[in-house]
Amino acid sequence: MDTIEKASDYAQEAAEKMAKGTAQAAKALGEKGEQLLSAEQRMMKNCCRYVAEYPMTSVLIAIASGYLLKSLLSER
């Protein structure tokens, strides 16, 4: 019985360590997700500001991008 109790104790310790590790990983992923969301929001604001300041340049960039995508995705 002593061996079974030791094995049970080791298994419980391992499970607790795994739970602690997964909780830390989840926290880190949550923080990174918030950072990515913040970066995305900043980029959208910058993009909107650029389009407002340079509307003609923005239209030309959009046309060039569309033409490039069309040529890359079209079947030959």
Secondary structure, 3 states (H helix, E strand, C coil): CHHHHHHHHHHHHHHHHHHHHHHHHHHHHHHHHHHHHHHHHHHHHHHHHHHHHCHHHHHHHHHHHHHHHHHHHCCC
